[in-house]
């Protein structure tokens, strides 16, 4: 386990540094103060960028990612599938049953403060905690970081994941704390699932669909 942490320090070290900073911010200011501050910073480029980039956190992206991994290693596809199922259970349990009545920014600030909303983006009003898109985004890019041996790519995948999380706050779909906890859930689920499945003693799991084609040729 510690070896897995060491191999992925270029993702995990900066991630935990950012988590520490955000923890201090969340303890120092209310979620409304933080959101109103972030909501001040908008321009046409980022409006367009985050409007589309945020869709990398759509649930369908996990299915596409699993399909791609089938051509690399079955083991990686299984890790992602199990992680995805666990993440759905955790997120939807929190959203629908454990903490179901958390309003999103649009409804939270209604009649209190007029937020800036990116044009042509449909904003939701309920089930704010935690952010499902952030959970998906961090899960995909963290598993990608665990798979690759390239140190630069590990760090780059962290940036990609953070941008998905930030997009949810930028678009006023979620508060910072929704994104913060979603990322933590993803890291925990992804890490322990990867560690668990990586230790399965079945060499066939390290094959891929490509091996089937090669065996027929």
N, C-alpha and C positions, 0 to 999 in steps of 0.2 A: 504493500500500500504506500509506504513512504517513498519507494522507488518511483511509483507512478506520480506522486506529488512532485518529486525532484525533476522528473522528465518534463513536467508541464509547468515549471516555475515561471516561464515567460508568459503564460496566461494567468496562472493563479496568483503570483506575487502582485502584479499591478491590479488585478481584480480585488484582492483583499485590501490593498491600499485605498482603492476607490471606495470600497464598502466602508472602511473606517472613516473616511472623510464624510460620506453621506450619513453615516450613523451620527456623527457630531452635528451635522446640519439638522437632521430630523429631531435630535434631542434639544436643539437650540431654538428652533422655530416651529410654528404650527404648520400643518400641511397646507392650509389656506394661504399663509404668508409665502411659503415656498412656491406654490403654484402661481400666485399673482406675480411674483418676481420673474419667474421663468416666462410667463405669458406676455411679458413686455417685449421680449426679443423675437421679432419676426421680420422676415423679408421675403420677397417673391421667390427667390431661388430656393430657400429652405422650405417654403410652403409647398412648392412643387415636388421637391426632393422627398420630404418626409411623407407627403400624401401617398406616394407610391412605394417608397422604401419600407414603410410600416407593414406592407403586405407580406414581407418575408417572414412575418410572425404568424401568418395564417396557418390553420391546422393542416390544410392540404399540402403545405410545403414539407411537412414531416413525411407524408406518404410518398412524395416525389423523392425526398432524400433517401428513404428506405429503399426505394426502387433502384436508385443509382448505386447504393452500397451493395446491392445484390451482385453487381458486376465487379466489385472489389473484394469483399469477403462476406460470406453469410453471417459470420460472427458479428461484424459491425452492424449489419442490418437488424440482427436479433437484439443487439444492445439498444439500438435506436427505437425499435418497436416496443420493447419492454419499458424503456425510459419514458416513451411517449404515453403509454397506457397509464403508468404510475403518475405521470405529471397531470394527465387529464383527471384522474381520480382525486388527486390532491387539490387541484385548482377548482374543479367543479364542486367538490364537497364544501370547500370554503365559500365559494360564490353562492351556492344554492341553499346550503343547509346550516353550516356553522356560523358564518357571518353574512347572511343574505341581504341585509338592508343597508348596504353601504352605497351612498349616492356618488355618482361620478361628478366631475367638475361642473358640467352644464347645469345639472339640477341642484347641486350643492350651492352654487353661487347665484341661482335664479332669484331675482329680486334684491340681491345684495350687492353684486358687482357685475358689470358687463365685461365678459371675457372676449378676447379676440379669437375667432374661429377661422380656420383655414377654409377658404371657399370650396364648395362642392364636396365637403367631407361630412358624411353623416355621423353625428356624435351620439353615443349611447348615454343613457341616464342612470342605469342601475347596475348592481353587481360589480362594483368597482374593484373590490379586493379579492384576489390579487390579479395582476395583469396576465391574461392568457397569452397574448401576443408576445410579451416579454419572456414568459416561460418557454414558449416554443422557440423563439429566436435564440435564447441563451442555450437551450438544450441542443439545438442543431449545431451551433458554432462551437460549443464546448466539446461535443463529441468529435467534431471535425478537428479541433485542436488536439484531442487525445489520440486521434488516429495518425496525424502527421508527425514526422520527426523534425520538420523544418521550424526552427526557433522563431524566425520572422513571421511565418504563417500563423503560429500559435498566438503571437501578439496581435496580428492583424485580425484574426478571428474574434479576439476579445473586442476590438474596436467595432467590428461589424455588429456584435451582439449588443454592445452599449448603445449604438445608434438606434437599434430597434427599440430598446427600452426608452431612450430619450424621445423617440418619435411619438410614443404613446402620451408622454407629458406635453410635448410640443403641440400635438393635435388636440389637447385637452380631453383625451379619452380616459386618462388615469391621473392619479396623484403620484408624486415621487415615491411615497411609501409603498404603493401598489407594485411599482416597478422594482423597487429595492428587494422586497420579500420574494417576488416572483423569480428574480435572478438567483437568489439564495436557494430556493426550492430546486431550481434547475440544476445548479452546480452539485448539490447534495445527491439528487436522484441520478444524474448523469455519471457522477464519479463512482458511486458505489455499485451501480448497475454495470458500468464498464469493468470495474475491478472483479466483480462476481463472474460475469460471463467470460471474461478473459481467462479465467482459471478453469473453465470447463475443459475436461480432457477428451476432446473429440476433434481429431485432425481434419475431419470432413468439413467442419465449420470454417476452416481457413481456406476452403475452396470458394469459387464463385460461379456464376452462370457461364462465364467465359471458359471455365474448365470443361463444361459440358460440350461446348462447341469444339474446343480443341481435341477432345477425346474422339469426336466423330470424324474429324478431318484425317 
